[in-house]
């Protein structure tokens, strides 16, 4: 009886962990004698998954620090641009008021008003 590779691949984790039924186990083993792809799949399940090493953690930490520094400098630039724009707007409004509206400076000295 030929079983489709997709079905075997679904059952391989159970076979690998030793929790499949006896009939499933025999069907999988029979299929594995004929199919190289499913054998390769079973071998990859048996490989150890490398865990994060200290070097990888340090590298990730450095990348995060660079991103954090860039973020902080971008925020500082944003604040400076905002302050500059605010100062320019105030200067333009003051200039418009000075040029187009007749504002006279009044001085009060000793109760007397001088222009």
C-alpha positions in Angstrom: 0.0 0.0 0.0 1.5 3.3 -1.1 0.9 6.2 1.2 1.2 9.8 -0.1 4.2 11.8 1.1 2.0 14.6 2.5 0.3 12.1 4.9 3.7 10.7 6.0 5.1 14.2 6.6 2.1 14.9 8.8 2.8 11.7 10.8 6.6 12.1 10.9 6.6 14.3 14.1 4.6 11.6 15.9 6.9 8.9 14.6 10.0 11.0 15.6 8.6 11.4 19.1 7.6 7.7 19.3 4.0 8.4 20.1 2.3 7.1 16.9 0.3 3.8 16.8 1.9 0.6 15.8 0.1 0.5 12.4 1.2 4.1 11.7 4.8 3.3 12.7 4.9 0.3 10.3 3.4 2.3 7.5 5.8 5.1 8.0 8.8 2.8 8.1 7.7 1.0 5.0 7.4 4.4 3.2 10.8 5.6 4.5 12.5 2.6 2.8 11.3 3.9 -0.5 11.2 7.7 -0.2 14.4 9.8 0.1 12.5 13.1 0.6 10.7 11.8 3.7 13.9 10.4 5.1 15.5 13.8 4.7 12.6 15.4 6.5 13.0 12.9 9.4 16.7 13.7 9.5 16.0 17.4 9.8 13.7 16.7 12.7 16.6 14.9 14.5 19.0 17.8 14.1 19.6 20.1 17.1 18.3 23.6 16.8 21.1 26.0 17.6 20.2 28.3 20.5 21.2 31.9 20.6 24.9 32.2 21.5 26.4 35.0 23.5 28.0 36.5 20.4 24.6 36.7 18.7 23.0 38.3 21.7 25.8 40.9 21.8 25.4 41.6 18.1 21.6 42.0 18.5 22.2 44.3 21.5 24.6 46.5 19.5 22.1 46.8 16.6 19.3 47.8 19.1 21.7 50.4 20.6 22.4 51.9 17.2 18.7 52.1 16.4 18.1 53.7 19.8 20.8 56.3 19.2 19.4 57.1 15.7 16.0 57.5 17.2 17.2 59.9 19.9 19.1 62.0 17.4 16.0 62.1 15.1 13.9 63.3 18.0 16.4 66.0 18.9 16.5 67.1 15.2 12.7 67.2 15.3 12.6 69.4 18.4 15.2 71.8 16.9 13.3 72.1 13.7 10.1 72.8 15.6 11.8 75.4 17.7 13.3 77.1 14.6 10.0 77.1 12.7 8.2 78.6 15.8 10.8 81.3 16.0 10.5 82.1 12.3 6.7 82.2 12.5 6.9 84.6 15.4 9.5 86.8 13.6 7.3 86.9 10.4 4.2 87.8 12.4 6.2 90.6 14.3 7.6 91.9 11.0 4.1 92.0 9.4 2.7 93.8 12.4 5.6 96.3 12.3 5.4 96.9 8.6 1.7 96.9 7.8 0.1 98.1 11.0 1.0 101.5 12.2 2.4 100.7 15.6 4.0 103.6 17.4 6.1 103.3 20.4 4.8 105.4 23.3 7.0 106.4 26.1 5.6 107.6 29.3 8.1 109.7 31.3 6.9 111.5 34.3 3.3 111.2 33.4 3.9 112.7 29.9 3.4 110.5 26.7 6.0 110.8 24.0 6.0 109.3 20.6 
